[in-house]
Amino acid sequence: MRRIGETIEERDDFIFYHKGETAGQKGVGFLIKKHLKPNIKEFIGISERIAAVLINVPHYKKDWMIIQVY
């Protein structure tokens, strides 16, 4: 589910997940290799300065939550 101010763009070899409501200001995001797309469980845009991604990492028992703070 995508919320207001969140964008998901697929480029050549990457997926760009971004959260930011003011164009050209603030915002946080993740640039993730496209081959990891099946492992992405959720992108969580908390605010223009905080976002998280929940990812299943092969060979680990638990998912990883990576948090980006600006």
C-alpha positions, 0 to 999 in steps of 0.5 A: 500500500502506498501512502501520500508522499511515497513513491516507488520507482523501478529503474534499470537495476534498482528500485527506489523507495522514497518518502517526502511530501515537499518537492525538492526538500527533505525526504528519505529513501532506499535504493535497493537492487532489483533482484532483491524485490521478492525479499522486500516485505514492506516499505514504511514511510513514517515522515519526511525524515524517517522511513524503514524497509522490512526485508527478508534476508536469505539464510537468516531466521528473522526479517531485517528492518532497516531504518533511514533517518535524516 
